[in-house]
Amino acid sequence: MVHLSVAIARFAETLFWGIAQAAGLALIGGATGIAALLIGWRMMRRRR
């Protein structure tokens, strides 16, 4: 019985870290995309 609860706890922990990592990557990707768009927009405005 104890072995099963340990297995469930490890699975939950792995799942949590997987979700946290995916969310972090999405956040970094989104921030990078927004920064790239802002830089591109400023460069376009500067040329005119």
N, C-alpha and C positions, 0 to 999 in steps of 0.2 A: 504493500500500500504506500509506503514511504517513497519507494522507487518511482512510482507513478506520479506522485505529486512533484517530485524533483524534476522529472521529465517534462511535466506541464509547465513548471516554473521556468525551466531553461528555454522551452519553446516560446513562452510569452516574452521572455527577456530578448531572445533573438528577434522575434517579431517586432517588438518595441524599438530596438536599435535599428532594424531595417527601415521602419517607417520614419524614424527620426533622421536617419542618414538621407533617405529619399527626399524628405521635406527640406533638409539643409541644402541639398544639391539643387532642388527646384528654386529655393530662395536665392542662392548664389547665381544660378543661371538667369533668373528673372532680373536681378539687380544688374548683372553684366549686360543683359540685353537692353535694359532701360538706359544704362550709361552709354552704350554704343549708339543708341538712337539719339540721345542728347548731344553727343560729340558730333555725330553726322549732321544733325540739324544746325548746330552752331557753325560748322565748317561751311555748309551750304549758304547760310546767311552772310558769312564773312566774305565769300567770293563775290557776291553781288555788291 
